[in-house]
Amino acid sequence: MKNTLVTPTRERVLGFIKQEGKASVKALTDEIGITPMAIRGHLNKLEKDELIKVTTLRQKLGRPLQVFSLTEKGETCFPQDYGRFAVEILQDLRELDGGKTLELVIKKREERIVTGLRTKMAGAKDWEEKMQIYHQFAELHGNMPTLEKQGPKQFVLYINNCSLKAVVDQFPSCCDSEVSIIHRLFPEAKVNKTKSLRNNDKSCCYQFAFP
């Protein structure tokens, strides 16, 4: 299990819910062998961490039954192979016609991201607010961004994790597309990329200077 913040008992709780699809307090108590109160304590913590969700089921007899299932975030605690799958798909696309379709797909993704972010930025009162919107986007996609204001009109954006690393290692044009997205979103700014994870730097570093 990938989430190192989950205790061994909570790992077992998550594992059983994953295996069964959903589980009640009684089912978890029987499986793990601790008291219902202890199980509820673990469930409360997992729900607070947004790893599980609760659903109340009505029964013909007796009180409604609460069952617990994994959230999308909870699913990420288990091994996944999206990176390799994406690489294999892109490799197949490249082999189809020498990379023409692959480049179209990368460009299509870029257009979708730029269009979506421009829509969100349309209501921003200034470029500083636009920077915050992009920061939130990068954070949402697991890029661990850090935004530093270095002057009245100067920012430095650090991308500390490349969520597309498995893809970028094989297809550098995906990285070039990420750079293009930033330039297109902030055409009024002078943007310099001074460091890159691809060059074994600790982060990608973008310096913004607004007029």
PyMOL commands that set and color helices and strands:
alter all, ss='L'
color gray80, all
select helices_A, chain A and resi 8-20+25-32+36-48+72-75+82-97+100-121+127-140+165-168+172-185+197-199
alter helices_A, ss='H'
color red, helices_A
select strands_A, chain A and resi 23-24+52-57+65-70+145-151+154-159+190-195+204-209
alter strands_A, ss='S'
color yellow, strands_A
deselect
rebuild
show_as cartoon
